[in-house]
């Protein structure tokens, strides 16, 4: 069973993501901020990380950069989850090290497709 780490400070968003992913038979672990997310990523070695970009304690940009610069976690696939929708935001998010992103409000039909593609791509590498 593939393991997915959700890093999201909003409990309602975390619950929705967890419920969708569990429906598709993924194992889910959760963190409320980037700092907790990094620790869980190091300890649990998830197959994929869904990273909110705006959080207290440590934002997603910082957490992604730290994960991608850590030899233990650098190969983890990361999907940024963001409400940023301005021109240049996608480039900025990918530049930080995210492998892809999905914008809020989350399309509950698109999320499982994106997760599936990302996990399949991780198996090829």
C-alpha positions in Angstrom: 0.0 0.0 0.0 1.4 3.4 -1.0 1.9 5.9 1.9 1.0 9.5 1.5 1.9 12.3 3.9 -0.6 15.2 4.0 1.0 18.4 5.4 -1.9 20.9 5.9 -2.8 23.2 8.8 -6.5 23.4 8.1 -8.3 20.5 9.7 -11.2 20.5 7.2 -8.8 20.3 4.3 -6.8 17.6 5.9 -9.9 15.6 6.6 -11.1 15.9 3.0 -7.7 14.9 1.6 -7.5 12.0 4.0 -10.9 10.7 3.1 -10.3 10.9 -0.6 -7.0 9.2 -0.4 -8.2 6.4 1.9 -11.1 5.8 -0.5 -8.5 5.0 -3.1 -6.7 2.7 -0.7 -3.7 4.8 0.2 -2.2 4.8 3.7 -2.3 8.3 5.0 -0.2 10.1 7.6 -0.7 13.7 8.6 1.1 16.8 9.8 -0.2 20.2 10.7 2.8 22.3 9.6 6.0 22.1 7.6 8.2 21.3 10.6 6.1 18.3 11.6 5.9 17.3 7.9 9.7 17.2 7.6 10.0 15.0 10.7 7.3 12.6 9.5 8.8 12.5 6.0 12.2 11.5 7.6 10.7 9.0 10.0 8.0 7.4 7.8 9.4 7.7 4.2 6.1 8.3 2.4 5.8 7.6 -1.3 4.3 11.0 -1.9 3.8 14.3 0.0 0.9 16.7 -0.4 2.3 20.0 0.9 0.1 23.0 1.7 2.1 26.2 0.9 0.7 28.6 3.5 1.0 27.3 7.0 2.1 28.6 10.4 5.4 27.5 12.0 7.0 26.6 8.7 5.5 27.3 5.2 5.5 24.8 2.3 8.2 26.7 0.4 10.6 26.2 3.2 9.6 22.6 3.9 9.9 21.6 0.3 13.3 23.2 0.0 14.5 21.4 3.1 13.1 18.0 1.9 14.7 18.3 -1.5 18.0 19.3 0.0 18.1 16.4 2.4 19.7 13.2 1.0 17.2 11.1 2.9 14.1 12.7 1.4 15.2 14.4 -1.8 13.7 11.7 -4.1 10.2 12.0 -2.5 7.6 13.2 -4.9 5.9 16.4 -3.6 2.6 17.9 -4.8 2.1 21.4 -3.6 -1.5 22.2 -2.5 -2.1 25.9 -2.9 -4.5 28.8 -3.2 -2.0 30.8 -5.1 -3.4 31.5 -8.6 -1.4 34.5 -9.8 0.8 34.5 -12.8 4.2 33.2 -11.9 3.0 31.2 -8.8 3.3 27.8 -10.6 6.9 28.6 -11.6 7.7 29.7 -8.1 6.3 26.6 -6.6 8.1 24.3 -9.0 11.3 26.2 -8.5 11.0 25.5 -4.8 11.2 21.8 -5.6 7.6 20.6 -5.9 7.1 18.0 -8.6 3.6 19.3 -9.4 0.8 21.3 -7.8 -2.9 21.4 -7.4 -4.9 24.5 -6.6 -7.6 25.1 -4.0 -10.4 24.6 -4.0 -9.3 21.0 -4.7 -11.0 19.2 -7.6 -11.9 15.9 -5.9 -11.9 14.1 -9.2 -8.6 15.5 -10.4 -6.7 14.8 -7.1 -6.7 11.0 -7.4 -5.6 11.2 -11.0 -2.7 13.5 -10.2 -1.7 11.3 -7.2 -1.8 8.2 -9.4 0.3 9.8 -12.1 2.9 11.1 -9.6 3.2 7.7 -7.9 3.5 5.9 -11.3 6.2 8.4 -12.3 8.1 7.7 -9.1 8.2 4.0 -9.9 9.8 4.6 -13.3 12.7 6.7 -11.9 
